[in-house]
Structures are given as C-alpha cells and as structure tokens.
Amino acid sequence: MKIGLFFGTFNPIHVGHLIIANHLAEYSDLDQVWLVVTPLSPFKKKSSMLDNHQRLEMVFRATEPYPKLRPSDIEFNLPEPNYTINTLTYLTEKFPEYDFCLIMGEDNLKSFHKWRNYELILETYELYVYPRISEEPVENDLIEHRKVHSVKAPIIELSSTFIRNSIKEGKNVRPMLPESVWQYIDEMNFYKN
C-alpha cells in the first residue's frame, strides 16, 4: 500500500488541506493520505497554537468522512526537534509493508535542499508536489528529479493564519472549515483572543 504523508500544524485544518489531501488520494497512485499533525515544540510557546491533541482532534473530525484520509499523531512521541527524515525512517521500520511518500507544496520544494538529509529522503522516498502561487519559480533541478512527481492539484489560497485572524476579528469563517471542525472551534471558543 502506498501512503502519502501530508505534514502540517493544522492550526486549524481547513477545506484547502482536505481538497489537496483528497485530490492526491483520488487522482494519484496513492492509496491513502495520512495527515501528520506536527507537534508544538516545548521551546516555542505560541499563544495562537492549540495543544497537540486539540489539533489532532480537529484533523480526526475533518478526515472521518473520507476513508482514504487518516489523522496521524506519529510525531507526538518522536524526539524533538522533529526532522522529516527521522519520521520517515521510523514509519518505514514500524510499517515495512507500506510504501511511504512525502507530500509537499511547491514552495517547500524551493527550500528542500536545506532540509536535514534531503539527499537521503530523495534517494529513498518519492515526493508528490502540489502547485502553489508564488512569485519565483522553483529554481533548482529537483522539480525534474525522477522521484519528484508534480501533481496538478487545485491551487488553494487559504491559510490557517488567515482563518485564526478572521475568527479573532469576529468574521464568519464557517465555509472555510469542515463543518465538524467549525463546530469544535465554536464550542471550545478557540482563536477568539
């Protein structure tokens, strides 16, 4: 089984994340997409960042109706700081029957050469890259690499930061969130101040 790993803080998860994840699950050769919730580093206390388990709960609620999308807390118990290579290695050892791939936006591909052990990641894992609107094109030869697959997914210009700021300003963000996530945020009074 081929699993795509979609990493993020998901603070909060929104319809843009779901559209990308579902597009990859339905229109590529991936069998499933795991949405990996990146833990909050204990050294970086950000007041706008919800607790790990609250963000995982939102991802769980958002992915529940989609059998090919799964929430993952795999990084919660791994040593910090979390490096992608360590997570990939751990998952490959824990689930040898699965073939793991990395999902990232085109913007991340631009700085991919700065990632820890990026050559090893490229050698061992496939990358599925979805488009992002950006001023500069990807100016490295990674886009042509045999392990890099450009996916013609919809371009979604929606960010969790925008949603958090909008909630703080009292705006109605309901259409930008899965209904179950909106209800949870509303119930818990998240992001209001």
N, C-alpha and C positions, 0 to 999 in steps of 0.2 A: 504494500500500500504506500502511495506517495503522499506525504504530508507537507503542506506549505506552512511555514511558521511566520506569522504576522505579529511582530513585536510592537508594543506601544504602552504608554502610560494609561491610555483610555480614561482620561480625566475630564469629561466623561466620554464614553463610547458614543458615537453619533451615527446617523444614517450614512454618512460618507464612508466610514470604516466598514459598515455592513455591505454597502454597494461594492466596494473594492474586494472584500473577502469573498462575497458570494459570486462575484464575476469570476474570480480565479478558481473557485470550487466548481463552477458550472461550465466555464469556457476555456479551461486549460486541461492539461492531463493530470492535475492534482486530484486526488480522491477526497481529501479533507483539507480544511484550513484551520489551524489552531491559532487562536488569538491569545498571545502570550502577554500577560499583564506584567509589565516591568515594575519591580518593587521600588518603593521610595527609599533612597539611601538614608540611613540613620544620621548621616552627617549633613544632609541637605534638608532642612525643615522648611518646606514651602507651605505657607498658610492656605494657598488655594489647592494644594494637592490633597486629595482624600486619602484615607487609610487604604492600604493594600487590599484588604478584604472587602471594603466598600466598593472599590473599583472592580474587583473580581465579581462581586455580586451583580453589578451593572452589566458586565460582559456576559455573565451567565444568563441574566434575564433577556438580554438582546439576542443571544445566539440560540436560545431554547427552541424557537420555531424552525430553525434551519438545521436539518440533520447532518449536513456536511461541514458545519461550523462548530467548533468546540472552544470553550474557555480553557485557559491553562494557567496554573499558578506555579509552574515548574521552577521559575526563578526565585520564588519566595524562600526556598531552602538552600539555595546555592550560595557559595561565598561571595561577598561583595568586595570590590565593585563587580557588577555583572558584565562579563565580556561575552559577546555573542559566540565566540569560538568555544568557550567553556560550556555554554548551554548546549550548543550543537553536539559537542563531544559527549556530554552527559546523556543527552537524549539518544544518541546513536548507540551508546553502551546499554542503556536501560531498555530500549526497544529495537533490538537488532533486526527485527522483522520489518521495520518501517524504513522508508527511504525519505529522509528529511531534506527540505529545500527552504531557502530563505526568500521571503517576500519583502520588497522594499520599494520606496518611491524613487523616481529618477534623481531627485535632489540628494538622496543618500548615496547614490552611486557616485556622484561627483566627489564625495569625501571618503569613499570606501577605501582608498589606498592609505588612509590614515588609521584605519581600524587595526586593532591588535590581531596579528597573524592573518591578515586579509588574504595573503597568497595561499595559505593552507585552506582557508574557507573556500576559495575559488577552485582549488585543486580537488577538494573533497565533495563540495555541495553545489547544486545548481542554484542560480539566483533568478527569481521572477521579478521583473522590474515594471512597475506601472507608471504611466506618464504623470508629470506634474507641470503646472505652468511655471515657467522660470525665465529670467532674463537671459542667462547664459546657457548655451547647450552643454551637454556633457563633453568635456574636452579631454577625455582620456580614451584609451583604446579598450577599456573594459566593456563598453557597450557592444563591441564586436567579438568579445570573448566567447568561446564555444559553450561555456557553462552559463552564460547570461542570456536570458530569454526576455525580450521586450514584449509585454502584454498590452494589447490595445484595449485597456480597460477605460471606462468613462473617467474624465478628468473632474475631480470633485474639489471645489474650492471652499471647503468648510473646515473650520478648526475648533478644537476643544477650547482654546483660549477665547475665541470669539463667543462661543456659547456661554462660557463662565462669565465673561464680562457682560454679556447681554442679560443673563439672569440677575447679576448684581444691579443692573440698571432697570430691572423690573420689566424687561421685554418678554414677549411671548415666544419661546423657542420650541414649543411643542412639536411643530412639523420637522424640526431638525434632529429629533431624537426618536428612537424606537419608543412606542407608547409605554411599554413596561419600564423603561429607563426613565422616561419623563415622570411617571407616577412615583417611582422610588425617590428621585431627586426632589420632587414636590413634597412628598410625605416627610422626608428627612430634612427639609429646608436647606439642602446643600447649595453652596456657592452664593448665598444671598448677601453675605458681607465679607 
